[in-house]
Amino acid sequence: MTTAHATLRASALATYVLSLADDALVAAQRMGEWIAAAPQIEEDVALGNIALDLLGQARSLLTYAGSLADPPLTEDDLAYWRDERDFLNVHLVERPNGDFGVTVARLLVLSTYLRELYARLIHSTDDTLAAIAAKAVKEVDYHRDHATMWVLRLGDGTEESHARMQAALDAEWPYVAELFEGAQIDPSLVEQGVAIDPATLRDAFDRRVADVLNEATLILPDVRPAVTGGRRGVHSEHMGYLLAEMQYLARSHPGASW
């Protein structure tokens, strides 16, 4: 990790912003893998747009995080020139896509969480975070609606689609708990109204997801949380492969522009 990166991680606000940025960036990378591979042409476009929304959120947050470093870093510095242990995203977003049901289940979880988070961050005492949240909340609201439509369609569809949708939820649910862990957030940021303690979002999240699953004739998974550590830079075996693909071009041609 470079001196600039170490300085960035040392700042409580920068670390918080970076964790939000990394969730969005890695989720965008995974979602983009569906382009030209989705079950319908219309879904290629929809998932591509969702990936672009997440990438836009990541860019805004990375730019802000980079401005807090000394010397300042660009969004490209943070996206392409950090190593795996420097990323602070949760394990949920780095997991392989699996079949379409897995992606839909993950999108429902992530978008529901982000909708609750950004709705609260609109009122952040940090003007930059509040502005980013005001735009992002509208985007993730659409993401949640799109995921809900597919969960209902697959869950309450054929016997096969129901079984695969339930299996997808069961596979992703162990990684839900990490979204609501707030140990990495400096308590002073929450006290000052800058950051949101994610644990306070869990009740609303659970209610919204339960409503969707009930309508989709699916069962809320009862599984033990997975052992994770993404917020501390401890990632799964999948993260290195994802970064190798995402960072390949920039690292192969350092300083290039196009």
Accessible surface in RSA format (square Angstrom, percent):
REM  Atomic radii and reference values for relative SASA: ProtOr
REM  Chains: A
REM  Algorithm: Lee & Richards
REM  Probe-radius: 1.40
REM  Slices: 20
REM RES _ NUM      All-atoms   Total-Side   Main-Chain    Non-polar    All polar
REM                ABS   REL    ABS   REL    ABS   REL    ABS   REL    ABS   REL
RES MET A   1   126.72  65.6  54.07  35.8  72.65 173.0  59.47  50.6  67.25  89.1
RES THR A   2    76.68  54.5  67.27  68.2   9.40  22.4  74.84 100.5   1.83   2.8
RES THR A   3   113.62  80.8 103.12 104.5  10.49  25.0  69.97  94.0  43.65  66.0
RES ALA A   4    12.77  11.7  10.76  16.6   2.01   4.6  10.76  15.1   2.01   5.3
RES HIS A   5     8.15   4.5   7.84   5.4   0.31   0.8   3.76   3.9   4.38   5.1
RES ALA A   6    44.04  40.5  37.97  58.6   6.07  13.8  38.85  54.7   5.19  13.8
RES THR A   7    51.06  36.3  45.14  45.8   5.91  14.1  34.60  46.5  16.45  24.9
RES LEU A   8     1.21   0.7   1.14   0.8   0.07   0.2   1.21   0.9   0.00   0.0
RES ARG A   9    69.03  29.0  54.40  27.7  14.63  34.8  14.07  19.2  54.96  33.3
RES ALA A  10    87.09  80.1  46.53  71.8  40.55  92.3  58.38  82.2  28.71  76.0
RES SER A  11    38.07  32.2  28.94  38.6   9.13  21.0  25.23  53.7  12.84  18.0
RES ALA A  12    39.89  36.7  23.16  35.7  16.74  38.1  31.53  44.4   8.36  22.1
RES LEU A  13    36.92  20.6  35.25  25.2   1.67   4.2  35.25  24.8   1.67   4.5
RES ALA A  14     0.00   0.0   0.00   0.0   0.00   0.0   0.00   0.0   0.00   0.0
RES THR A  15    19.84  14.1  19.83  20.1   0.01   0.0  19.23  25.8   0.61   0.9
RES TYR A  16     6.76   3.2   4.74   2.7   2.02   5.2   6.09   4.6   0.67   0.8
RES VAL A  17     0.00   0.0   0.00   0.0   0.00   0.0   0.00   0.0   0.00   0.0
RES LEU A  18     0.83   0.5   0.83   0.6   0.00   0.0   0.83   0.6   0.00   0.0
RES SER A  19     1.68   1.4   1.68   2.2   0.00   0.0   0.32   0.7   1.36   1.9
RES LEU A  20     8.99   5.0   6.07   4.3   2.92   7.3   7.08   5.0   1.91   5.2
RES ALA A  21     0.00   0.0   0.00   0.0   0.00   0.0   0.00   0.0   0.00   0.0
RES ASP A  22     0.00   0.0   0.00   0.0   0.00   0.0   0.00   0.0   0.00   0.0
RES ASP A  23     2.67   1.9   2.51   2.5   0.16   0.4   1.93   4.5   0.75   0.7
RES ALA A  24     2.59   2.4   1.61   2.5   0.98   2.2   2.48   3.5   0.12   0.3
RES LEU A  25    10.84   6.0  10.48   7.5   0.36   0.9  10.48   7.4   0.36   1.0
RES VAL A  26     0.00   0.0   0.00   0.0   0.00   0.0   0.00   0.0   0.00   0.0
RES ALA A  27     7.47   6.9   4.23   6.5   3.24   7.4   6.04   8.5   1.43   3.8
RES ALA A  28     7.62   7.0   3.82   5.9   3.80   8.7   4.17   5.9   3.45   9.1
RES GLN A  29    41.17  23.0  33.31  24.3   7.86  18.7   6.03  12.8  35.14  26.7
RES ARG A  30    25.57  10.7  25.57  13.0   0.00   0.0   5.11   7.0  20.46  12.4
RES MET A  31    15.44   8.0  14.39   9.5   1.05   2.5  15.14  12.9   0.30   0.4
RES GLY A  32    24.87  30.7   0.00   N/A  24.87  30.7  14.65  40.2  10.22  22.9
RES GLU A  33    66.73  38.3  39.67  30.0  27.05  64.4  32.84  63.5  33.88  27.7
RES TRP A  34    26.40  10.6  26.00  12.6   0.40   0.9  26.40  14.1   0.00   0.0
RES ILE A  35    96.50  54.9  82.83  61.7  13.67  32.9  82.83  59.6  13.67  37.1
RES ALA A  36    89.55  82.3  54.04  83.4  35.50  80.8  59.61  83.9  29.94  79.3
RES ALA A  37    62.24  57.2  37.25  57.5  24.99  56.8  46.13  65.0  16.11  42.7
RES ALA A  38    16.57  15.2   0.00   0.0  16.57  37.7   0.00   0.0  16.57  43.9
RES PRO A  39    79.00  57.6  37.76  34.4  41.24 149.9  51.12  42.2  27.88 173.3
RES GLN A  40    69.13  38.7  60.28  44.1   8.85  21.1  28.39  60.4  40.74  30.9
RES ILE A  41   140.83  80.1 136.36 101.6   4.47  10.8 136.55  98.3   4.28  11.6
RES GLU A  42   125.75  72.2 118.28  89.5   7.48  17.8  64.71 125.2  61.04  49.8
RES GLU A  43     6.35   3.6   6.35   4.8   0.00   0.0   0.00   0.0   6.35   5.2
RES ASP A  44    28.96  20.3  26.84  26.7   2.12   5.0  10.02  23.6  18.93  18.9
RES VAL A  45    90.79  59.7  83.23  75.3   7.56  18.2  89.98  78.2   0.81   2.2
RES ALA A  46    12.78  11.7   9.89  15.3   2.89   6.6  12.70  17.9   0.07   0.2
RES LEU A  47     2.77   1.5   2.77   2.0   0.00   0.0   2.77   1.9   0.00   0.0
RES GLY A  48     7.15   8.8   0.00   N/A   7.15   8.8   6.87  18.8   0.29   0.6
RES ASN A  49    72.40  49.9  71.01  68.6   1.39   3.3  15.09  36.3  57.31  55.4
RES ILE A  50     0.00   0.0   0.00   0.0   0.00   0.0   0.00   0.0   0.00   0.0
RES ALA A  51     8.43   7.8   7.71  11.9   0.72   1.6   8.01  11.3   0.42   1.1
RES LEU A  52   116.96  65.1 109.18  78.1   7.78  19.6 109.55  76.9   7.41  19.9
RES ASP A  53    35.89  25.1  32.78  32.6   3.11   7.4   2.85   6.7  33.04  33.0
RES LEU A  54     1.75   1.0   1.75   1.3   0.00   0.0   1.75   1.2   0.00   0.0
RES LEU A  55    68.59  38.2  68.59  49.1   0.00   0.0  68.59  48.2   0.00   0.0
RES GLY A  56    29.11  35.9   0.00   N/A  29.11  35.9  25.32  69.5   3.80   8.5
RES GLN A  57     7.30   4.1   3.59   2.6   3.70   8.8   6.31  13.4   0.99   0.8
RES ALA A  58     0.13   0.1   0.13   0.2   0.00   0.0   0.13   0.2   0.00   0.0
RES ARG A  59   129.07  54.2 128.80  65.7   0.28   0.7  29.88  40.8  99.19  60.1
RES SER A  60    50.33  42.5  39.10  52.2  11.23  25.9  14.77  31.5  35.56  49.8
RES LEU A  61     0.59   0.3   0.59   0.4   0.00   0.0   0.59   0.4   0.00   0.0
RES LEU A  62     2.77   1.5   2.77   2.0   0.00   0.0   2.77   1.9   0.00   0.0
RES THR A  63    72.05  51.2  69.94  70.9   2.11   5.0  63.62  85.5   8.43  12.7
RES TYR A  64    31.89  14.9  28.00  15.9   3.89  10.1  22.16  16.7   9.73  12.0
RES ALA A  65     0.00   0.0   0.00   0.0   0.00   0.0   0.00   0.0   0.00   0.0
RES GLY A  66     0.00   0.0   0.00   N/A   0.00   0.0   0.00   0.0   0.00   0.0
RES SER A  67    65.76  55.6  41.66  55.6  24.11  55.5  38.91  82.9  26.86  37.6
RES LEU A  68    58.87  32.8  35.30  25.3  23.57  59.3  39.78  27.9  19.08  51.3
RES ALA A  69     6.28   5.8   0.00   0.0   6.28  14.3   0.00   0.0   6.28  16.6
RES ASP A  70   107.05  75.0  98.29  97.8   8.76  20.7  24.30  57.2  82.75  82.5
RES PRO A  71    83.69  61.0  83.45  76.1   0.25   0.9  83.69  69.1   0.00   0.0
RES PRO A  72    99.96  72.9  82.52  75.2  17.43  63.4  82.53  68.1  17.43 108.3
RES LEU A  73    25.81  14.4  16.79  12.0   9.02  22.7  17.86  12.5   7.95  21.4
RES THR A  74    79.79  56.7  73.70  74.7   6.09  14.5  76.43 102.7   3.36   5.1
RES GLU A  75    41.33  23.7  39.42  29.8   1.91   4.5  12.37  23.9  28.95  23.6
RES ASP A  76    76.96  53.9  76.96  76.6   0.00   0.0  14.85  34.9  62.11  61.9
RES ASP A  77    44.53  31.2  44.53  44.3   0.00   0.0   4.86  11.4  39.67  39.6
RES LEU A  78     0.00   0.0   0.00   0.0   0.00   0.0   0.00   0.0   0.00   0.0
RES ALA A  79     9.15   8.4   9.15  14.1   0.00   0.0   9.15  12.9   0.00   0.0
RES TYR A  80    69.56  32.5  69.56  39.6   0.00   0.0  21.00  15.8  48.56  59.9
RES TRP A  81   101.58  40.8  88.40  42.8  13.17  30.9  71.27  38.0  30.31  49.2
RES ARG A  82     2.23   0.9   2.02   1.0   0.21   0.5   2.23   3.1   0.00   0.0
RES ASP A  83    79.01  55.3  75.84  75.5   3.16   7.5  27.00  63.5  52.01  51.9
RES GLU A  84    57.27  32.9  53.35  40.4   3.92   9.3  17.91  34.6  39.37  32.1
RES ARG A  85   148.41  62.3 143.68  73.2   4.74  11.3  61.22  83.7  87.20  52.8
RES ASP A  86     9.37   6.6   9.26   9.2   0.11   0.3   1.35   3.2   8.02   8.0
RES PHE A  87     0.00   0.0   0.00   0.0   0.00   0.0   0.00   0.0   0.00   0.0
RES LEU A  88     1.18   0.7   1.18   0.8   0.00   0.0   1.18   0.8   0.00   0.0
RES ASN A  89     0.00   0.0   0.00   0.0   0.00   0.0   0.00   0.0   0.00   0.0
RES VAL A  90     0.00   0.0   0.00   0.0   0.00   0.0   0.00   0.0   0.00   0.0
RES HIS A  91    12.91   7.1  12.91   9.0   0.00   0.0   9.82  10.1   3.09   3.6
RES LEU A  92     0.00   0.0   0.00   0.0   0.00   0.0   0.00   0.0   0.00   0.0
RES VAL A  93     0.95   0.6   0.16   0.1   0.78   1.9   0.74   0.6   0.21   0.6
RES GLU A  94     0.00   0.0   0.00   0.0   0.00   0.0   0.00   0.0   0.00   0.0
RES ARG A  95    41.16  17.3  41.16  21.0   0.00   0.0   1.89   2.6  39.27  23.8
RES PRO A  96    57.99  42.3  53.09  48.4   4.90  17.8  53.97  44.6   4.02  25.0
RES ASN A  97    19.36  13.4  15.90  15.4   3.47   8.3   9.44  22.7   9.93   9.6
RES GLY A  98    53.74  66.3   0.00   N/A  53.74  66.3  35.21  96.6  18.53  41.5
RES ASP A  99    49.99  35.0  38.58  38.4  11.41  27.0  29.69  69.9  20.30  20.2
RES PHE A 100    27.08  13.5  23.94  14.8   3.14   8.2  23.94  14.5   3.14   9.0
RES GLY A 101     7.25   8.9   0.00   N/A   7.25   8.9   3.27   9.0   3.98   8.9
RES VAL A 102    22.35  14.7  22.35  20.2   0.00   0.0  22.35  19.4   0.00   0.0
RES THR A 103     4.37   3.1   3.98   4.0   0.39   0.9   4.13   5.5   0.24   0.4
RES VAL A 104     4.67   3.1   4.56   4.1   0.10   0.2   4.67   4.1   0.00   0.0
RES ALA A 105     0.11   0.1   0.11   0.2   0.00   0.0   0.11   0.2   0.00   0.0
RES ARG A 106    16.62   7.0  16.62   8.5   0.00   0.0  14.44  19.7   2.19   1.3
RES LEU A 107     6.70   3.7   4.75   3.4   1.95   4.9   6.37   4.5   0.33   0.9
RES LEU A 108     0.70   0.4   0.70   0.5   0.00   0.0   0.70   0.5   0.00   0.0
RES VAL A 109     0.40   0.3   0.40   0.4   0.00   0.0   0.40   0.3   0.00   0.0
RES LEU A 110     8.09   4.5   8.09   5.8   0.00   0.0   8.09   5.7   0.00   0.0
RES SER A 111     1.59   1.3   0.70   0.9   0.89   2.1   1.59   3.4   0.00   0.0
RES THR A 112     1.28   0.9   1.28   1.3   0.00   0.0   0.00   0.0   1.28   1.9
RES TYR A 113     5.09   2.4   4.90   2.8   0.18   0.5   0.44   0.3   4.65   5.7
RES LEU A 114     7.86   4.4   7.86   5.6   0.00   0.0   7.86   5.5   0.00   0.0
RES ARG A 115    56.15  23.6  56.15  28.6   0.00   0.0   0.00   0.0  56.15  34.0
RES GLU A 116    22.01  12.6  21.81  16.5   0.20   0.5   0.10   0.2  21.91  17.9
RES LEU A 117     2.66   1.5   2.66   1.9   0.00   0.0   2.66   1.9   0.00   0.0
RES TYR A 118     3.05   1.4   3.05   1.7   0.00   0.0   1.58   1.2   1.47   1.8
RES ALA A 119    30.72  28.2  23.64  36.5   7.08  16.1  23.95  33.7   6.77  17.9
RES ARG A 120   100.74  42.3  96.45  49.2   4.29  10.2  40.75  55.7  59.98  36.4
RES LEU A 121     1.16   0.6   1.16   0.8   0.00   0.0   1.16   0.8   0.00   0.0
RES ILE A 122    62.09  35.3  52.02  38.8  10.07  24.3  52.02  37.5  10.07  27.3
RES HIS A 123   146.09  79.8 120.53  83.8  25.55  65.4  84.80  87.4  61.29  71.3
RES SER A 124    10.59   9.0   0.00   0.0  10.59  24.4   1.28   2.7   9.32  13.1
RES THR A 125    90.38  64.3  60.18  61.0  30.19  72.0  65.71  88.3  24.66  37.3
RES ASP A 126    20.47  14.3  13.61  13.5   6.86  16.2   8.68  20.4  11.79  11.8
RES ASP A 127   121.90  85.4 111.41 110.9  10.49  24.8  37.22  87.6  84.68  84.5
RES THR A 128    57.16  40.7  51.54  52.2   5.62  13.4  26.18  35.2  30.97  46.8
RES LEU A 129     1.89   1.1   1.30   0.9   0.58   1.5   1.30   0.9   0.58   1.6
RES ALA A 130    17.73  16.3  16.18  25.0   1.55   3.5  16.50  23.2   1.23   3.3
RES ALA A 131    66.45  61.1  50.35  77.7  16.10  36.6  58.28  82.1   8.17  21.7
RES ILE A 132    23.37  13.3  16.42  12.2   6.96  16.8  22.45  16.2   0.93   2.5
RES ALA A 133     0.41   0.4   0.33   0.5   0.08   0.2   0.33   0.5   0.08   0.2
RES ALA A 134    41.26  37.9  39.35  60.7   1.91   4.4  39.98  56.3   1.28   3.4
RES LYS A 135   132.95  64.9 127.68  78.3   5.27  12.5 108.25  97.4  24.70  26.3
RES ALA A 136     1.00   0.9   0.57   0.9   0.43   1.0   0.85   1.2   0.15   0.4
RES VAL A 137    16.07  10.6  15.63  14.1   0.44   1.1  15.63  13.6   0.44   1.2
RES LYS A 138   156.02  76.1 141.04  86.5  14.97  35.7  89.82  80.8  66.20  70.5
RES GLU A 139    28.39  16.3  24.08  18.2   4.32  10.3  19.65  38.0   8.75   7.1
RES VAL A 140     0.11   0.1   0.11   0.1   0.00   0.0   0.11   0.1   0.00   0.0
RES ASP A 141    46.25  32.4  46.22  46.0   0.04   0.1   5.28  12.4  40.98  40.9
RES TYR A 142    97.28  45.4  93.34  53.1   3.94  10.2  81.89  61.5  15.38  19.0
RES HIS A 143     1.57   0.9   1.57   1.1   0.00   0.0   0.00   0.0   1.57   1.8
RES ARG A 144    32.16  13.5  32.16  16.4   0.00   0.0   8.08  11.0  24.08  14.6
RES ASP A 145    85.90  60.2  78.83  78.5   7.07  16.7  23.82  56.1  62.09  61.9
RES HIS A 146    20.08  11.0  16.22  11.3   3.86   9.9  12.82  13.2   7.26   8.5
RES ALA A 147     0.52   0.5   0.00   0.0   0.52   1.2   0.52   0.7   0.00   0.0
RES THR A 148    30.30  21.6  30.30  30.7   0.00   0.0  26.41  35.5   3.90   5.9
RES MET A 149    82.93  42.9  76.60  50.7   6.34  15.1  74.54  63.4   8.40  11.1
RES TRP A 150    13.01   5.2  13.01   6.3   0.00   0.0  13.01   6.9   0.00   0.0
RES VAL A 151     0.00   0.0   0.00   0.0   0.00   0.0   0.00   0.0   0.00   0.0
RES LEU A 152    45.20  25.2  41.81  29.9   3.39   8.5  42.09  29.6   3.12   8.4
RES ARG A 153   127.78  53.7 110.55  56.4  17.23  41.0  43.99  60.1  83.79  50.8
RES LEU A 154    34.36  19.1  34.36  24.6   0.00   0.0  34.36  24.1   0.00   0.0
RES GLY A 155     1.11   1.4   0.00   N/A   1.11   1.4   0.00   0.0   1.11   2.5
RES ASP A 156    91.82  64.3  68.30  68.0  23.52  55.6   7.83  18.4  83.99  83.8
RES GLY A 157    47.36  58.4   0.00   N/A  47.36  58.4  19.93  54.7  27.43  61.4
RES THR A 158    90.37  64.3  81.85  83.0   8.51  20.3  84.77 113.9   5.60   8.5
RES GLU A 159   158.74  91.1 142.71 108.0  16.03  38.2  63.08 122.0  95.66  78.1
RES GLU A 160   104.86  60.2 100.79  76.2   4.08   9.7  50.33  97.4  54.53  44.5
RES SER A 161    21.17  17.9  15.36  20.5   5.80  13.4  19.71  42.0   1.46   2.0
RES HIS A 162    60.59  33.1  60.59  42.1   0.00   0.0  35.54  36.6  25.05  29.1
RES ALA A 163    55.38  50.9  45.30  69.9  10.09  22.9  50.83  71.6   4.56  12.1
RES ARG A 164   119.44  50.2 115.94  59.1   3.50   8.3  35.00  47.8  84.44  51.2
RES MET A 165     0.78   0.4   0.13   0.1   0.65   1.5   0.13   0.1   0.65   0.9
RES GLN A 166    30.19  16.9  30.19  22.1   0.00   0.0  26.33  56.1   3.85   2.9
RES ALA A 167    59.19  54.4  49.69  76.7   9.50  21.6  54.44  76.7   4.75  12.6
RES ALA A 168     2.91   2.7   0.54   0.8   2.36   5.4   2.48   3.5   0.42   1.1
RES LEU A 169     0.66   0.4   0.60   0.4   0.06   0.2   0.65   0.5   0.01   0.0
RES ASP A 170    57.67  40.4  52.59  52.3   5.09  12.0  21.46  50.5  36.21  36.1
RES ALA A 171    45.40  41.7  31.07  48.0  14.33  32.6  42.12  59.3   3.28   8.7
RES GLU A 172     1.09   0.6   1.09   0.8   0.00   0.0   0.80   1.6   0.28   0.2
RES TRP A 173    22.02   8.8  19.08   9.2   2.94   6.9   7.09   3.8  14.93  24.2
RES PRO A 174    25.51  18.6  23.46  21.4   2.05   7.5  24.02  19.8   1.49   9.2
RES TYR A 175    43.45  20.3  43.21  24.6   0.25   0.6   9.89   7.4  33.56  41.4
RES VAL A 176     0.68   0.4   0.68   0.6   0.00   0.0   0.68   0.6   0.00   0.0
RES ALA A 177    28.86  26.5  24.71  38.1   4.15   9.4  25.05  35.3   3.81  10.1
RES GLU A 178     3.86   2.2   2.28   1.7   1.58   3.8   1.28   2.5   2.58   2.1
RES LEU A 179     0.97   0.5   0.00   0.0   0.97   2.4   0.00   0.0   0.97   2.6
RES PHE A 180    15.81   7.9   8.71   5.4   7.10  18.5   9.15   5.5   6.66  19.1
RES GLU A 181    84.99  48.8  78.70  59.5   6.30  15.0  36.17  70.0  48.82  39.9
RES GLY A 182    24.42  30.1   0.00   N/A  24.42  30.1   7.86  21.6  16.56  37.1
RES ALA A 183   107.65  99.0  66.16 102.1  41.49  94.4  79.59 112.1  28.06  74.3
RES GLN A 184    50.59  28.3  21.18  15.5  29.41  70.0  26.62  56.7  23.97  18.2
RES ILE A 185    13.34   7.6   5.35   4.0   7.99  19.3   7.44   5.4   5.90  16.0
RES ASP A 186    54.98  38.5  46.01  45.8   8.98  21.2  12.75  30.0  42.24  42.1
RES PRO A 187    91.62  66.8  87.03  79.3   4.58  16.7  91.39  75.5   0.23   1.4
RES SER A 188    40.94  34.6  39.04  52.1   1.90   4.4  28.59  60.9  12.35  17.3
RES LEU A 189    14.19   7.9  14.19  10.2   0.00   0.0  14.19  10.0   0.00   0.0
RES VAL A 190    54.83  36.1  44.64  40.4  10.19  24.5  44.64  38.8  10.19  27.6
RES GLU A 191   144.34  82.9 104.30  78.9  40.04  95.3  50.69  98.0  93.65  76.5
RES GLN A 192   108.82  60.9  90.09  65.8  18.73  44.6  43.09  91.7  65.74  49.9
RES GLY A 193    28.57  35.2   0.00   N/A  28.57  35.2  25.79  70.8   2.78   6.2
RES VAL A 194    17.28  11.4  17.27  15.6   0.01   0.0  17.27  15.0   0.01   0.0
RES ALA A 195     2.67   2.5   0.00   0.0   2.67   6.1   0.00   0.0   2.67   7.1
RES ILE A 196    16.81   9.6  15.14  11.3   1.68   4.0  16.22  11.7   0.60   1.6
RES ASP A 197    48.71  34.1  46.97  46.8   1.73   4.1   8.69  20.4  40.02  39.9
RES PRO A 198     5.88   4.3   5.88   5.4   0.00   0.0   5.88   4.9   0.00   0.0
RES ALA A 199    56.73  52.2  42.93  66.3  13.80  31.4  44.07  62.1  12.66  33.5
RES THR A 200    76.30  54.3  48.32  49.0  27.98  66.7  58.02  77.9  18.28  27.6
RES LEU A 201     3.40   1.9   2.52   1.8   0.88   2.2   3.40   2.4   0.00   0.0
RES ARG A 202    65.73  27.6  65.73  33.5   0.00   0.0  27.28  37.3  38.45  23.3
RES ASP A 203   101.40  71.0  97.95  97.5   3.45   8.2  21.66  51.0  79.74  79.5
RES ALA A 204    23.32  21.4  22.14  34.2   1.19   2.7  22.63  31.9   0.69   1.8
RES PHE A 205     0.00   0.0   0.00   0.0   0.00   0.0   0.00   0.0   0.00   0.0
RES ASP A 206    46.79  32.8  45.03  44.8   1.76   4.2  21.54  50.7  25.25  25.2
RES ARG A 207   149.93  63.0 144.89  73.9   5.04  12.0  73.47 100.4  76.46  46.3
RES ARG A 208   104.26  43.8 100.39  51.2   3.87   9.2  21.13  28.9  83.13  50.4
RES VAL A 209     0.47   0.3   0.06   0.1   0.41   1.0   0.47   0.4   0.00   0.0
RES ALA A 210    29.46  27.1  28.36  43.8   1.10   2.5  29.46  41.5   0.00   0.0
RES ASP A 211    96.23  67.4  88.27  87.9   7.95  18.8  27.91  65.7  68.31  68.1
RES VAL A 212    20.67  13.6  18.76  17.0   1.91   4.6  20.67  18.0   0.00   0.0
RES LEU A 213     1.72   1.0   1.72   1.2   0.00   0.0   1.72   1.2   0.00   0.0
RES ASN A 214   109.34  75.4  89.47  86.5  19.86  47.8  27.85  67.0  81.48  78.8
RES GLU A 215   118.72  68.2  99.07  74.9  19.65  46.8  41.75  80.8  76.97  62.8
RES ALA A 216     0.00   0.0   0.00   0.0   0.00   0.0   0.00   0.0   0.00   0.0
RES THR A 217    75.33  53.6  56.23  57.0  19.09  45.5  63.28  85.0  12.05  18.2
RES LEU A 218     9.15   5.1   0.00   0.0   9.15  23.0   0.15   0.1   9.00  24.2
RES ILE A 219   130.15  74.1 127.07  94.7   3.08   7.4 130.15  93.7   0.00   0.0
RES LEU A 220    79.06  44.0  66.16  47.3  12.90  32.4  66.16  46.5  12.90  34.7
RES PRO A 221    12.72   9.3   0.06   0.1  12.65  46.0   4.60   3.8   8.12  50.4
RES ASP A 222   147.20 103.1 114.96 114.4  32.24  76.2  37.92  89.2 109.28 109.0
RES VAL A 223    61.74  40.6  35.66  32.3  26.08  62.8  43.93  38.2  17.81  48.3
RES ARG A 224   214.66  90.1 202.35 103.2  12.31  29.3  79.27 108.3 135.39  82.1
RES PRO A 225    90.70  66.1  72.47  66.1  18.23  66.3  74.24  61.3  16.47 102.3
RES ALA A 226    31.14  28.6  11.42  17.6  19.72  44.9  20.49  28.9  10.65  28.2
RES VAL A 227   148.33  97.6 122.04 110.5  26.29  63.3 127.15 110.5  21.18  57.4
RES THR A 228    21.94  15.6   6.16   6.2  15.78  37.6   2.96   4.0  18.98  28.7
RES GLY A 229     3.74   4.6   0.00   N/A   3.74   4.6   3.74  10.3   0.00   0.0
RES GLY A 230     0.00   0.0   0.00   N/A   0.00   0.0   0.00   0.0   0.00   0.0
RES ARG A 231    21.13   8.9  15.87   8.1   5.26  12.5   9.25  12.6  11.88   7.2
RES ARG A 232   152.27  63.9 139.16  70.9  13.11  31.2  67.39  92.1  84.87  51.4
RES GLY A 233     0.00   0.0   0.00   N/A   0.00   0.0   0.00   0.0   0.00   0.0
RES VAL A 234    61.06  40.2  60.66  54.9   0.40   1.0  61.06  53.1   0.00   0.0
RES HIS A 235    22.98  12.6   0.00   0.0  22.98  58.8   0.00   0.0  22.98  26.7
RES SER A 236    21.85  18.5  12.92  17.2   8.93  20.6  20.47  43.6   1.38   1.9
RES GLU A 237   127.33  73.1 106.90  80.9  20.43  48.6  64.99 125.7  62.34  50.9
RES HIS A 238    47.29  25.8  46.02  32.0   1.26   3.2  25.93  26.7  21.36  24.9
RES MET A 239     0.00   0.0   0.00   0.0   0.00   0.0   0.00   0.0   0.00   0.0
RES GLY A 240    29.95  36.9   0.00   N/A  29.95  36.9  23.41  64.2   6.54  14.6
RES TYR A 241   173.05  80.8 164.65  93.7   8.40  21.9 118.29  88.9  54.77  67.5
RES LEU A 242     3.94   2.2   0.08   0.1   3.86   9.7   3.63   2.5   0.31   0.8
RES LEU A 243     8.06   4.5   8.03   5.7   0.03   0.1   8.06   5.7   0.00   0.0
RES ALA A 244    65.38  60.1  48.02  74.1  17.37  39.5  60.21  84.8   5.18  13.7
RES GLU A 245   118.39  68.0  97.90  74.1  20.49  48.8  39.07  75.6  79.32  64.8
RES MET A 246    25.15  13.0  10.32   6.8  14.84  35.3  13.41  11.4  11.74  15.6
RES GLN A 247    10.49   5.9  10.49   7.7   0.00   0.0   1.96   4.2   8.53   6.5
RES TYR A 248   147.40  68.8 142.17  80.9   5.23  13.6 103.22  77.6  44.18  54.5
RES LEU A 249    92.82  51.7  91.85  65.7   0.96   2.4  91.85  64.5   0.96   2.6
RES ALA A 250    16.28  15.0  11.18  17.2   5.10  11.6  14.06  19.8   2.22   5.9
RES ARG A 251    91.19  38.3  73.26  37.3  17.92  42.7  33.47  45.7  57.72  35.0
RES SER A 252    50.66  42.8  19.23  25.7  31.43  72.4  20.80  44.3  29.87  41.8
RES HIS A 253   101.94  55.7  94.36  65.6   7.58  19.4  57.79  59.6  44.15  51.4
RES PRO A 254    91.33  66.6  68.24  62.2  23.09  83.9  68.92  56.9  22.41 139.3
RES GLY A 255    85.15 105.0   0.00   N/A  85.15 105.0  43.85 120.3  41.30  92.5
RES ALA A 256    53.88  49.5  23.23  35.8  30.65  69.7  34.05  48.0  19.82  52.5
RES SER A 257   106.56  90.0  76.30 101.8  30.27  69.7  44.48  94.7  62.09  87.0
RES TRP A 258   219.65  88.1 142.20  68.8  77.46 181.9 151.87  81.0  67.78 110.0
END  Absolute sums over single chains surface
CHAIN  1 A    11752.6       9633.6       2119.0       6900.9       4851.7
END  Absolute sums over all chains
TOTAL         11752.6       9633.6       2119.0       6900.9       4851.7
